[in-house]
């Protein structure tokens, strides 16, 4: 599913949202997950997560299991998020793309302070499109695939 998700996402997303995200897929730096929640005949599946010490990316797919055909207003996800065992300052952005009569995909990107190695992101989702429900998920934060590419640089301070 991750390969199909990423092919569709990177083909459809334009502009600033995909800056650098294509490289994550190209270099296989994301971590596939099997997190899936169904409520109100809507299934949310977290396909992949990525963390590089600064950016945390969550790719997901939403399937309307009984709806005839989704519309633009159905392709939205309303959430609150909180990192377990960490309290970073962060900014989140997201993009949604309808990929079929019953499905849309999305990516949320968090720009964050460095997180502890075993932190987990809890996302409380209470609404998808116009439907209220409960699609809470918790996903792992891991540097396993990216730590080889991370380099800490400390500026040299004059007079120190």
N, C-alpha and C positions, 0 to 999 in steps of 0.2 A: 504494500500500500504506500510506503514512504516514497518509492521511486515514482509512482503515478502521481502522488500528491505534488512532489517537487516539480515534475515535468509540467503539470498544469499551472502551478503557482508561478514559476519563473517565466512561463510563456505568457501569462495573463497580466501579471503585475508590472506596472510601468512607473517610472519616476523614482523619487528618493527612497521609497520603501525597500527596493531591492538592491540598494547599493551595498555590495559586499555579501549579500545573502546567497547569490548564485555561487560564489566561491566556496561557501560552506558546503553546499551540495556537491559541487565539482570535486572537492577534496575529501568528501565523505566524513565531515567533521561533526555532523549531528548524531544524536543518540536516539535510536528508535524506541518508542514506548508502546505498551499495550494497554494504556489507560483508556477506558471507554465507559460512558455513563449514558443510560437511556431513561428519559422521563417524558411524559406527555407525548409519546410517540415520536420523539426526536432523540436521535443518538448523536452524542458528541464523542469524537475519538481524537485523542492527542496522538498525532502521528510521530512527531519528532521534537526533540529539544536540543538546544545548542548553548554552550556557555564558554566564553573565552576570557573571563576575568573582568570584562567591561560590559559586554552585551549578553543578554539572555534572550533567546529566541524560542517561541513556542509555535509550532505548526499544528493545525488541527483541521478536522473535517466534520461537518455537520450534515447528517442525513435526516430528512423528514420522511418517516417511514410510511405515513398514510396520506400525506398531502398530494393532491393531483399535480400541481406545478407551483414551485415557489416563485415569488416575485422579489423585486429589489428590497422591499422592506422586510422580507423574511431573512435576508442575508445580513444579520447583525447579531452581535453577542454582547450582552451587558454584564459586566463583572466587577468585582473588587478583588484585590490580590494582596497577599501578605507572605513574606518569606518567613519560614520557621527557622529559628535559631539565628536570625540576622535582621537588622533594621537599616537597610541601605537607603540613601537618598536615590530616587530613580524617577525616570520619565518613561512612560509607555506610549507606543504608537501601534496602530493595527490597520490591516487591510483585509477586505473580504472579496472573494471572487466566486460568482455562481458558475458551477461546472456541469450542471445537468438539471433536469426537471425537479429533482428532489434533493440536490446536494449543493453545498457551497463549502469552500475552504477558506481558511484564514490564517494569518500570521500576526502574532503580537511580539513586538520587540521592546525589551526593557533595557534602557541604558542605566547602569547601576554602578555603585561603588563595588570594590572587590568583596566577594562573599566567602564565608568559611567553606571548606571542602565538602562538608556533608549537609549543607543547607538544602531545604526543599521549598518549592513555591506552591502555596495553596491558592487556588483560584476559586472564588465563590461566584458561581454563575446562577443568576435568578431569572434571567430572561433571554430567550433566543427569538429574534424577530419580534412578533407580537405575542408570544406565548410565555407565560410565567411558569416556572418550574424550578427544579433543583438539579444542576449538572456540576456540582462541586468536584474538583479534581485536585490532586496533589502530585507534582512532578519533581523528579530529582534534579539537582544542580550538580554537574560533574565537569571537572577539567580533564578527565581521563584522555579524551581524544585531542585536546588542544594544548595541554601543558608543554608539549615538546616545542610548540611554536611561540610560546609566550616568553618575552624577555623583559625583565624589570630594568629600567634605566633610571639612575639617580643623578640629578643634575649636580654638577660641581659648583659649590658656592665659594665665591671669591672671599679670601680672608679666613676661611674656616680651616 
